[in-house]
Amino acid sequence: MSECTKSPQWKGVLQSVAVATAALSLCAPAAAQNQDPSPVKLPRPGYEYEGISVGSGLLLAEFDARADYVDNLFLTSQDTAEDLRAIIRASVAYSQQIGTGSIVAEGHGSLIRHKENPRENSNTYGTSLALGLTPSKEQNFDAKVAYDRNIEGRADPETNAGPTDRPRKIDVFLAEGSYRDASGQIRWGLNVGTEKFDLLSPDDADRDQQAYRAAVNMGYRIAASTDIFVEGFANRRDFRLATDQAGIDRDQNTFGAVVGVRRELGDRIQGFFGVGVFRTDPDDPSIEPYTGLRLTGKVAWKPRQRTAVTFTLERGDVATVRSGATTRIDTIARVVVNQEIRHNLLGNLSMSYVERAYRGESRGTLRNAGFGGGLEYLVNRRTSLYTEAGYVERNALAEIDKYNNFVVTLGIRQKL
């Protein structure tokens, strides 16, 4: 769908990694999906935030205030506009144990304000309810429903908004569920979900859609630390309007399969990689079906206890209403390094590459490359100070599609 963002625009590349990976990734075994090697998760006596006990549940609340310098607010190739931006976020979550599982209710919101371009000011908010059940150590069931009011990112190649238009609002509704059983040598899992995207501007009516997805994963343990797996998946996109602005019916089915391997060598290396194919089946007879390469992978490497390097790779079909395009194929690669510099000082570096290939459209392929880094200083278990910096550049055939942007951030996080 679109690149919906609640974060600074310099992170367009990195956000598209997250959004597109969520849309594409159905092939990871349960253990691979849940791995988190970041040193942030290591025990840190004196700085561990445990939340507030409320009855038999736990309340987690966080407030974040940041100031950004942005050197190309509208992500244009010419006549760039600098600005200073303030972002205030608040989130609260309440978790309650229920038998062998838990239920978590969460809410969040943000205020985004600009000094020189107040028409870019926006508010975002959302809520979710999640249920997790663990009947046994090898079995788990998860379900979630969520609503988010997001703002379309300026980096979104599908956008109809120009630099003089206000940020486009998007309502996103999500419902999903999954079940995994790893109790034997043969492991299997099921994942189903649906998402509804409602772009509130009348100019974006042809982009409103309901997406459905389902995947079945079967794995076989061939050694103590190695599984092989195969997964079949199917997606359906139903757009609200019968045709887009060019008169094309964008409704489509996508089917595919992936085979891969997951390997776990203690805490040092964990990850998976899968390769397969996908096949598009458009409803519009003027669009030819397309068969493409599907890639999915994530590998976490810890060369030392306080260092973690994570590699992510995704390639697959993504919805498009771009005029003239018959299919959009996204390829996403990312590397993130997390480092505990001192007991209360954390650092990170990241690099990413995003390629969006439009078939049948003269403006062709968009290529984004970005890198960034950050430091977080833990003052105590409730307060931290952080700084971030990042640069992103997009290359394309058409001058209008090119841009580069640099952002520097200073912020504070406060946990209640």
N, C-alpha and C positions, 0 to 999 in steps of 0.2 A: 504494500500500500504506500503510504507516504512516510516521509521522515518526520514524525511528530516529536517535538522536543520540548523538554522543560528545562534545559540546561543552556549555557552560553553557546552561541552559534559557531565558535571556533571548533567546537567538538562535533561538528556535523559529520565528519568522517567517522569518528569513534561512536557516535550515536547510531549512525546507519549500520555500523557493525552490530550493535546490540539489537536494533530493530529487525534488520534483515536476518540475523542469525536466529532470532526467535521465530521468524516466519519460515525459515528454511529448515531449521534443525529438528529432525524427528528421529534421528538414527542413533543417538548415543545410548549405550547401556546405562542402567540406573546408576551404577557406581561411578561411571565417568561423568555423568551429568552433575553429580553431587560434590565432586572434588573441589576443594578450595585450598590451594597451597599457600595463600598469602600469609606472610609473617604477622599481619594484623590479627590473625586468629590464634596466634601462640599465646600461652599464659603470660600475663604481665602483672604480677603482684603489685598492688597499689594503684593500678590504672584500669582495673576491670570494672566495667559498668554492669550492674546486675539488675537495674530497673527498680520499680517500686511495687511492693506487694499490696494488692488490692483484693481483699477477701482471700479466696484460694487461687487467684490468678496473678498475673504479672503485667504491669504497665510500663511501657517503654515510650519515652517522649524525647524529642530532639528539636532543637532550634538552630538554624543555620543562617548567618548573614554574611554576604560577600559583596565586594566591589570589583568590577571588571573594567579594564581598559580594552576597547575594541578598535582595531584600526581599519576595519572594513565592515561596517554594520550591516549593509545590505548585500554583501557578497557580490559586488559588481566588478566588471573588468576595467571600468573607467569611472572617473568622478567618485572615488571612494569617500566614504564618510566615517570619520572617527567619532567615538562617543565614550562616555563613562556610564556604566550601568550598575545599578544596585539590585541585588536579588535577595529576598528574604523568604526562607522556607521553614515550615513547621510540619512535623509528623508525629503521630501518636499511634501506638499499637497495643492491643490488650490480648494476651494469650491465656488460655484456660485448658488445663489438662482434663481429658475426658476418657477414662478407661485406658486403653492402650494407645491413645493418640492425643491430639490437641486441636483446638480451634483458635484461629487468630483473626481478630477484627482490626482493620487498619484504616487510617485516614491521613491525608496530606494536602498541603496547599502551598502556593508560592505567589509572591508579588514581584513583578519585574518592572523596574522603572529606569528611564533613560534621561540623561541630563539635556542633550541637544536635540533629541528626536522623540518627543513624548508620544507621538502617534504609534511608536513601537511598544508602548507600555502594555502589559498584559497580566492576566491572572490565570493560574492553573490550579486544579484541585482534583481530588479523586478519593475513592474508597474501595476497599476489597474485603472479602471474607473467605478464609481458607480453612480447609479441614484436612488433617493428616491422620491416618490410622496405620498402626503397625501391629497386625495380628501376631506376627512372629519376627525374629531377627532378619529373616530372608524375604519377608513380604511387606509391601507397603501400598497404601491407597491414598491418593491425593486428589482433592477437588478444590476449585477456586472460581469465584465470581468477582468481577471487578468493573468499575466505571471510572473513566478518566476524562476530564476536560483538558485537552492539550492544545498547543499552538504549533502550527505548521512551521518547520524550520525554513529559513531563507535558502538553505542548501538543497532543498527538495527539488529534484529535476522535473517532477510532475506538477509543480505549482503553477497556478494561473495568476498569482499575485505579482504585481510589479513593485518597484521601490517606493512608489507613492501610496500603495495600498496598505491598510492596516493589517496586522498579523491575522491570519486565517484561523478560526477556531474549529476544533475537531472534537466531537464526542466519540469515545471508544468504549464499547461494551464487550466484555470477555466472559466466557464460561468454558471451563476445561476440566478434564478429569483424567487420571492415569492409574494403572495398576501394574505392579511388577512382582514377579515371583522368581527368586534366585535360590530356591531351597534345594535344588538338585544339580546334577551335571548339565541338564538342559534348563536354560533360563528363558523366560518369555515376559513380554510386556505389551500393554495396550495403552494408547494415548488417543484421546478424542477431544475436540474443542471447536469453538466457533467464536468469531469476532465480528462485530458490526462497527463500521466506520461511517460516521455521519459528519460531513463537512458542512458547516452551517451557512457559508456564503452561497447565495443562489448561483453564482458563477461556477461553483464546484459541484453542482447537482449530479453531473455525470460521473463523479468519482465516488459517490456514496455506494457502499457495497457491504454485503454479508459474505464472510469467508468461513468455510467449513473444512476441517482437516481430521484425518484419522491415520494411524500408523500401528502396525503390529511388528514387534521385534522378537526374533528367536535367536538365542545364543547357545553355544556349546562350549563347555570348559575342556580344553585339550591339555592343559597343564595347570599347576597350582596358581600360576600368575598370568595365564593367558586364556582369553575367550575368543572365539570367532562368532560373528553374528551376521544375520541377514534380516533386512527389514523391508517390508512393502508399505507404501504410503499412497494416499489419495487426497487431493484437495479439490474443493469446489468454490468458485467465485461467482456470486450473483450480484450484479450491479442493479441499483434501484431503478435507473432509467433503461428503457429498451435499447437505446443507442447512445453513444457519446456525441460530442459536438461535431464530429466528422461523419456521423451516421453509421458507425461501426458498433456491432453488438460485442461487448467485451466480456460477456459471461464465458466461463471456461472451466473445464476439468483438467486436472493434471494428475498423472499416475507415474509411479516409478518404484524402483527397488535399489537397495544398496547392500553390498557385502563388505565386511570389514573385520578388524581385529582390535581387541582391547587388551592392554597389557599393564600390569601393576607390579612394580619392583619395589615393594615396601613403600616408604615415604619419599624415595628419591625420584622415581619416575612413575607417573600414572597418566594414562591417556588412551585414546582410541583414534582410529582413522578408518573411514569407509569411502568406497568409490562405487558408483553405479550410474544409472541412466534415469532420465525423466522424459515423459512424453506429454505434450500439450494437446488438448482436444477442444479447440474453440467452437463455440456455438455458431459463430458467423461463418458461412461457407466461403467468404472471400479471404479468410485468413487460413493459411495452410498449417496443419499440425507440424510440430517441431519436436525432434528428439535431440536431447542434449546431455552433456556430461554432468553428473551430480557428484559433488565432493562434500565431505563433512569430516571434521577432525578437531581434536583438542588434546594437547599434550602439556602436562605440567611437570617441570623439572626443578628439583631442589638441589643445586650443587652444594649448598650448605644449609644448616638449619634456619638461618636468618635471611636466606635469599630464595626467591622463587621466580622462575621464568615460565610464562604460559604462552603457548603458541595456539592460535585458532585459525581454522580455514573453513570456508563455506562457499559453495557454488550451487546455484539453482535458479529456478524460474520465479519471477516476481511480477505482480500485477502492474499493468501500465495502461494509461489512456492517452499517452503522448501521441500527438497527431502524426500519422504516417507509420508509426511503429506497430509491428505485428506481435512482437515478443520482446520482453526485457529479461536479460540474464545478468544476475549479480554475482560477482566473485569478490570475496572478502578475505583478507589475510591480516592478522594482527599479532604483535608480540608485546607482551607486558612484563616488565621486571619490577618486582616488589622487594624492597630491602629494609630490614630493620637496621638503621645506622647506629642508634643507641637505644637503650631500653624504652625511652619515651620520644624517640625521633624516628619517623617512618618516611621513606622515600619511594618514589616510583618513576619509571620511564616507560614510554609506550611509542610504538610506531605502527602505522596501519596503511593499508592499500585497499582501495575499493574501486572496482571496475564495474560500470553499468553499460552493458552492450545492448543497444537497441537494434533489432533486426528490422529491415525494411524502411528505415528512417534516415534521411540524408545527413542529419547532424551526428549520427553514428554513436561512438563510444565515449563515455565520460570517465576520466580516470582521476581519482582523488588520492593524494598522498599526504599523510599528516604525521606529526610527532609532537610529543609533549612530555612534561614531567611535573612532579609536585613534591612538596615536603609537608609533613604534618607533625607539629610539636604538641605532645600531650602535656598540658599544664598539670592536670590531675585527672581523676577518674571521670569527671563530668565535663571538663573544658579542654578544647584543643584549638590551636591556631594553625592555619594552613596557607600555603601559597601554591599557585599553579601557573604554568605558562605553556602555550601551545601554538603551533603553526600548522595551517592546512592550505593546500594548493590543489586546484582542479585544472586539468588540461583537457582540451576538447578541440574539435575541428572549428566550431563556430565561436567567434569572439565573445558572443553574448553568454556562452556557457562557461567561460573561464573566470577564475577569481583566485585570490589568495587572501589569507586573513591571519592576523596575529592577535592573541589575547593574553593579558596578564591578570591574575586574580590574587586578591588578599581576602581572607575570610576567617570567621570564628564559628566553632560549633559548640553548642551548650546542650548537655543532656540533663534532664530534670531528675 
